[in-house]
Amino acid sequence: MELDKVRKLTAGELMKEIAKTESDVVHLRSEVAMHRVKNIQALASAKKYLSRLLTIKREQAIIKTIN
């Protein structure tokens, strides 16, 4: 999902996306460990996307406290 769209998500939708991405990271990590994944870069991409989601969540929390 594009980051512009992610920033427009509600808090609940953002948490669902974070949970989904976390489970994807866990799944990919186990697949890499068992040598079943041909595209190892998929794990790195999923971890980066998770980091971006968590950053957006933190940004929204900061904005809430300021207002």
C-alpha positions in Angstrom: 0.0 0.0 0.0 1.3 3.5 -0.8 2.3 5.6 2.1 -0.1 8.4 1.2 -3.0 5.9 1.6 -1.5 4.6 4.8 -1.4 8.0 6.3 -5.2 8.4 5.6 -6.1 5.2 7.5 -7.9 5.3 10.8 -6.1 4.1 13.9 -7.9 0.7 13.8 -7.1 0.1 10.1 -3.5 1.1 10.7 -3.2 -1.5 13.5 -4.7 -4.2 11.3 -2.1 -3.4 8.6 0.7 -3.5 11.2 -0.5 -6.8 12.5 -0.8 -8.2 9.0 2.7 -7.0 8.1 4.2 -8.4 11.3 2.7 -11.8 10.5 4.1 -11.6 7.0 7.6 -10.8 8.4 7.4 -13.8 10.8 6.2 -16.1 7.9 8.9 -14.9 5.6 11.6 -15.2 8.3 10.6 -18.9 8.8 10.5 -19.5 5.1 14.0 -18.0 4.6 15.3 -20.1 7.5 14.0 -23.2 5.8 15.4 -22.2 2.5 12.0 -22.1 0.8 12.1 -18.5 -0.4 13.7 -17.7 -3.7 13.3 -13.9 -3.2 15.2 -13.2 0.0 14.7 -9.4 -0.6 11.0 -9.9 0.2 11.9 -10.2 3.9 13.9 -7.0 3.8 11.1 -5.2 2.0 8.5 -6.4 4.5 10.6 -5.3 7.4 11.1 -1.8 5.9 7.3 -1.5 5.2 6.7 -2.5 8.9 9.1 0.2 10.0 7.3 2.8 7.9 4.0 1.7 9.3 5.2 2.0 12.9 6.7 5.4 12.1 3.4 6.7 10.8 1.7 5.3 13.9 4.1 7.3 16.0 3.6 10.4 13.9 -0.1 10.2 14.4 0.3 9.8 18.2 2.6 12.8 18.4 0.1 14.9 16.4 -2.7 13.8 18.7 -0.7 14.9 21.8 0.1 18.3 20.2 -3.6 19.0 19.4 
